[in-house]
Each structure stands twice: as C-alpha cells, then as structure tokens.
Amino acid sequence: MINRLVCVMEPGCWYARADVVRAIAGGRGDRCRFEDTLRKRGLVKRALNATWDRARKCGEFPKWLPQPKWLYQLTDLGVEFRKFCLLST
C-alpha cells in the first residue's frame, strides 16, 4: 500500500492526505496509515496549509472544512522511493 500512495504523489506538489488516499480508493484506515507509515519513515513532509481558516465560529456554515489543515509533499527519500516503485512495476 505504501508504494501506491507514493506513486500517486508527484514530486514537488503538495497534497491533502484525504486526496491521496482517495486516489488509491482507500478508506479511513488508510488515511491513518498514511500518517503512521509515510511520515514516520521520512517519505513525506507535512506543512500547515496557508489557506486553512481556523477562525470559523461555532455553528457557522459550512460545517465541513473546505481546506485541509495539513498538506504533504514527498521528501528526497520519498522521491527516490517513488522512482524505485515505478521501476519495479
């Protein structure tokens, strides 16, 4: 599963965790696995999304957040692992 997550991500681009998991048709458990495996192994780095708005008041619509709080990008190690995965398929 790790190789599918990494192969979906293009080097230099920022992604929301849910978007990457959705691209491989994963579920909620895969979103947790994304954080637990890729970040802990150093394959992706995380940064705060500049367009994320925390200043919403309670009960204000929309109830869902249009922008994710965190965005993820492949690290140098992640780019090398992606190349390896693409060569092996």
DOMI-545614 format. One record per atom (N, C-alpha, C): x, y, z; atom name; residue in one letter. Coordinates in steps of 0.05 Angstrom, whole numbers, plus 5000, padded with zeros to 4 digits. Layout:
N
<node <X; Y; Z>; CA; A>
...
% end
This chain:
89
<node <5016; 4976; 5000>; N; M>
<node <5000; 5000; 5000>; CA; M>
<node <5017; 5025; 5000>; C; M>
<node <5040; 5024; 5013>; N; I>
<node <5057; 5048; 5014>; CA; I>
<node <5066; 5056; 4986>; C; I>
<node <5073; 5036; 4970>; N; N>
<node <5082; 5043; 4943>; CA; N>
<node <5060; 5056; 4926>; C; N>
<node <5035; 5048; 4930>; N; R>
<node <5013; 5060; 4915>; CA; R>
<node <5010; 5089; 4924>; C; R>
<node <5011; 5095; 4950>; N; L>
<node <5009; 5122; 4960>; CA; L>
<node <5031; 5140; 4948>; C; L>
<node <5055; 5130; 4949>; N; V>
<node <5078; 5146; 4939>; CA; V>
<node <5077; 5150; 4909>; C; V>
<node <5068; 5130; 4894>; N; C>
<node <5067; 5132; 4865>; CA; C>
<node <5046; 5152; 4856>; C; C>
<node <5025; 5156; 4871>; N; V>
<node <5004; 5176; 4864>; CA; V>
<node <5015; 5204; 4867>; C; V>
<node <5033; 5209; 4885>; N; M>
<node <5043; 5236; 4890>; CA; M>
<node <5065; 5243; 4871>; C; M>
<node <5063; 5267; 4859>; N; E>
<node <5084; 5277; 4841>; CA; E>
<node <5104; 5293; 4858>; C; E>
<node <5130; 5291; 4851>; N; P>
<node <5150; 5306; 4866>; CA; P>
<node <5146; 5336; 4863>; C; P>
<node <5148; 5351; 4885>; N; G>
<node <5146; 5380; 4885>; CA; G>
<node <5118; 5390; 4889>; C; G>
<node <5098; 5373; 4889>; N; C>
<node <5070; 5381; 4892>; CA; C>
<node <5060; 5376; 4920>; C; C>
<node <5042; 5393; 4930>; N; W>
<node <5031; 5390; 4956>; CA; W>
<node <5003; 5376; 4954>; C; W>
<node <4997; 5358; 4972>; N; Y>
<node <4973; 5343; 4972>; CA; Y>
<node <4960; 5341; 4999>; C; Y>
<node <4933; 5340; 4999>; N; A>
<node <4918; 5334; 5024>; CA; A>
<node <4919; 5304; 5028>; C; A>
<node <4921; 5295; 5052>; N; R>
<node <4922; 5267; 5058>; CA; R>
<node <4897; 5252; 5047>; C; R>
<node <4874; 5264; 5050>; N; A>
<node <4849; 5251; 5041>; CA; A>
<node <4849; 5248; 5010>; C; A>
<node <4860; 5267; 4996>; N; D>
<node <4861; 5265; 4967>; CA; D>
<node <4879; 5243; 4957>; C; D>
<node <4902; 5239; 4970>; N; V>
<node <4920; 5217; 4962>; CA; V>
<node <4907; 5190; 4968>; C; V>
<node <4895; 5188; 4991>; N; V>
<node <4882; 5162; 4998>; CA; V>
<node <4858; 5157; 4979>; C; V>
<node <4843; 5178; 4973>; N; R>
<node <4820; 5174; 4955>; CA; R>
<node <4830; 5166; 4927>; C; R>
<node <4853; 5175; 4918>; N; A>
<node <4864; 5168; 4892>; CA; A>
<node <4870; 5138; 4889>; C; A>
<node <4876; 5125; 4912>; N; I>
<node <4881; 5096; 4911>; CA; I>
<node <4857; 5080; 4920>; C; I>
<node <4834; 5094; 4922>; N; A>
<node <4809; 5081; 4931>; CA; A>
<node <4812; 5069; 4959>; C; A>
<node <4825; 5084; 4977>; N; G>
<node <4828; 5075; 5004>; CA; G>
<node <4806; 5086; 5022>; C; G>
<node <4806; 5077; 5047>; N; G>
<node <4786; 5085; 5066>; CA; G>
<node <4798; 5100; 5089>; C; G>
<node <4782; 5103; 5110>; N; R>
<node <4790; 5119; 5134>; CA; R>
<node <4815; 5107; 5147>; C; R>
<node <4817; 5081; 5148>; N; G>
<node <4841; 5068; 5160>; CA; G>
<node <4866; 5073; 5144>; C; G>
<node <4863; 5076; 5118>; N; D>
<node <4886; 5082; 5101>; CA; D>
<node <4896; 5111; 5106>; C; D>
<node <4878; 5129; 5113>; N; R>
<node <4887; 5156; 5120>; CA; R>
<node <4905; 5156; 5144>; C; R>
<node <4898; 5140; 5164>; N; C>
<node <4915; 5137; 5188>; CA; C>
<node <4941; 5124; 5181>; C; C>
<node <4940; 5104; 5164>; N; R>
<node <4964; 5090; 5155>; CA; R>
<node <4983; 5109; 5140>; C; R>
<node <4971; 5127; 5125>; N; F>
<node <4987; 5147; 5110>; CA; F>
<node <5005; 5163; 5130>; C; F>
<node <4992; 5172; 5151>; N; E>
<node <5007; 5188; 5172>; CA; E>
<node <5027; 5170; 5186>; C; E>
<node <5019; 5146; 5194>; N; D>
<node <5035; 5128; 5210>; CA; D>
<node <5059; 5118; 5195>; C; D>
<node <5056; 5111; 5170>; N; T>
<node <5078; 5099; 5155>; CA; T>
<node <5095; 5118; 5139>; C; T>
<node <5082; 5135; 5123>; N; L>
<node <5098; 5152; 5105>; CA; L>
<node <5113; 5174; 5121>; C; L>
<node <5100; 5186; 5140>; N; R>
<node <5114; 5208; 5155>; CA; R>
<node <5135; 5197; 5173>; C; R>
<node <5129; 5175; 5186>; N; K>
<node <5149; 5163; 5205>; CA; K>
<node <5173; 5152; 5191>; C; K>
<node <5170; 5143; 5166>; N; R>
<node <5193; 5133; 5151>; CA; R>
<node <5207; 5155; 5136>; C; R>
<node <5197; 5180; 5138>; N; G>
<node <5211; 5202; 5125>; CA; G>
<node <5206; 5205; 5095>; C; G>
<node <5185; 5192; 5085>; N; L>
<node <5179; 5194; 5057>; CA; L>
<node <5163; 5219; 5049>; C; L>
<node <5149; 5231; 5068>; N; V>
<node <5134; 5256; 5063>; CA; V>
<node <5140; 5275; 5085>; C; V>
<node <5137; 5301; 5079>; N; K>
<node <5138; 5322; 5100>; CA; K>
<node <5111; 5336; 5101>; C; K>
<node <5105; 5347; 5124>; N; R>
<node <5079; 5359; 5129>; CA; R>
<node <5083; 5389; 5134>; C; R>
<node <5065; 5405; 5123>; N; A>
<node <5066; 5434; 5128>; CA; A>
<node <5037; 5445; 5132>; C; A>
<node <5035; 5466; 5148>; N; L>
<node <5009; 5478; 5153>; CA; L>
<node <4999; 5491; 5127>; C; L>
<node <4974; 5487; 5120>; N; N>
<node <4962; 5498; 5096>; CA; N>
<node <4957; 5528; 5101>; C; N>
<node <4967; 5545; 5084>; N; A>
<node <4964; 5574; 5088>; CA; A>
<node <4935; 5583; 5083>; C; A>
<node <4919; 5568; 5068>; N; T>
<node <4892; 5576; 5063>; CA; T>
<node <4872; 5564; 5083>; C; T>
<node <4882; 5550; 5103>; N; W>
<node <4864; 5538; 5123>; CA; W>
<node <4855; 5560; 5142>; C; W>
<node <4829; 5562; 5146>; N; D>
<node <4818; 5583; 5163>; CA; D>
<node <4807; 5572; 5189>; C; D>
<node <4821; 5577; 5210>; N; R>
<node <4813; 5567; 5236>; CA; R>
<node <4793; 5586; 5250>; C; R>
<node <4789; 5609; 5239>; N; A>
<node <4774; 5630; 5253>; CA; A>
<node <4743; 5627; 5249>; C; A>
<node <4734; 5603; 5240>; N; R>
<node <4705; 5599; 5237>; CA; R>
<node <4692; 5598; 5265>; C; R>
<node <4668; 5609; 5267>; N; K>
<node <4654; 5609; 5292>; CA; K>
<node <4637; 5583; 5294>; C; K>
<node <4631; 5575; 5318>; N; C>
<node <4616; 5551; 5323>; CA; C>
<node <4588; 5553; 5310>; C; C>
<node <4580; 5533; 5295>; N; G>
<node <4554; 5532; 5282>; CA; G>
<node <4554; 5546; 5255>; C; G>
<node <4576; 5559; 5247>; N; E>
<node <4577; 5573; 5221>; CA; E>
<node <4578; 5553; 5198>; C; E>
<node <4564; 5558; 5177>; N; F>
<node <4564; 5540; 5154>; CA; F>
<node <4586; 5548; 5135>; C; F>
<node <4599; 5530; 5120>; N; P>
<node <4594; 5502; 5120>; CA; P>
<node <4606; 5488; 5144>; C; P>
<node <4594; 5467; 5153>; N; K>
<node <4605; 5453; 5177>; CA; K>
<node <4630; 5438; 5170>; C; K>
<node <4634; 5430; 5145>; N; W>
<node <4658; 5416; 5136>; CA; W>
<node <4679; 5437; 5129>; C; W>
<node <4703; 5430; 5132>; N; L>
<node <4725; 5448; 5126>; CA; L>
<node <4732; 5446; 5096>; C; L>
<node <4730; 5468; 5082>; N; P>
<node <4736; 5467; 5053>; CA; P>
<node <4766; 5462; 5047>; C; P>
<node <4783; 5469; 5065>; N; Q>
<node <4812; 5465; 5061>; CA; Q>
<node <4823; 5448; 5084>; C; Q>
<node <4841; 5430; 5078>; N; P>
<node <4853; 5414; 5100>; CA; P>
<node <4874; 5430; 5115>; C; P>
<node <4877; 5423; 5140>; N; K>
<node <4896; 5437; 5157>; CA; K>
<node <4925; 5431; 5149>; C; K>
<node <4931; 5406; 5142>; N; W>
<node <4958; 5398; 5135>; CA; W>
<node <4960; 5390; 5105>; C; W>
<node <4982; 5397; 5093>; N; L>
<node <4989; 5388; 5066>; CA; L>
<node <5015; 5372; 5067>; C; L>
<node <5018; 5354; 5049>; N; Y>
<node <5040; 5335; 5048>; CA; Y>
<node <5055; 5336; 5022>; C; Y>
<node <5081; 5333; 5023>; N; Q>
<node <5098; 5333; 4999>; CA; Q>
<node <5119; 5312; 5002>; C; Q>
<node <5127; 5300; 4980>; N; L>
<node <5148; 5279; 4981>; CA; L>
<node <5175; 5292; 4989>; C; L>
<node <5190; 5278; 5006>; N; T>
<node <5217; 5287; 5013>; CA; T>
<node <5236; 5275; 4991>; C; T>
<node <5262; 5281; 4994>; N; D>
<node <5281; 5270; 4975>; CA; D>
<node <5281; 5239; 4976>; C; D>
<node <5279; 5229; 5001>; N; L>
<node <5277; 5200; 5004>; CA; L>
<node <5252; 5189; 4991>; C; L>
<node <5230; 5204; 4994>; N; G>
<node <5205; 5196; 4981>; CA; G>
<node <5206; 5196; 4951>; C; G>
<node <5220; 5215; 4940>; N; V>
<node <5223; 5216; 4910>; CA; V>
<node <5239; 5192; 4901>; C; V>
<node <5261; 5185; 4915>; N; E>
<node <5277; 5162; 4908>; CA; E>
<node <5260; 5136; 4911>; C; E>
<node <5245; 5134; 4932>; N; F>
<node <5228; 5110; 4936>; CA; F>
<node <5207; 5108; 4914>; C; F>
<node <5196; 5131; 4905>; N; R>
<node <5176; 5132; 4883>; CA; R>
<node <5189; 5122; 4857>; C; R>
<node <5213; 5131; 4852>; N; K>
<node <5228; 5121; 4828>; CA; K>
<node <5231; 5091; 4828>; C; K>
<node <5239; 5081; 4851>; N; F>
<node <5243; 5052; 4855>; CA; F>
<node <5217; 5037; 4850>; C; F>
<node <5195; 5048; 4861>; N; C>
<node <5168; 5035; 4858>; CA; C>
<node <5159; 5035; 4829>; C; C>
<node <5164; 5057; 4815>; N; L>
<node <5156; 5059; 4787>; CA; L>
<node <5172; 5040; 4769>; C; L>
<node <5198; 5037; 4776>; N; L>
<node <5215; 5018; 4761>; CA; L>
<node <5207; 4989; 4765>; C; L>
<node <5198; 4983; 4789>; N; S>
<node <5192; 4955; 4795>; CA; S>
<node <5164; 4946; 4785>; C; S>
<node <5148; 4965; 4776>; N; T>
<node <5121; 4957; 4766>; CA; T>
<node <5121; 4953; 4736>; C; T>
% end
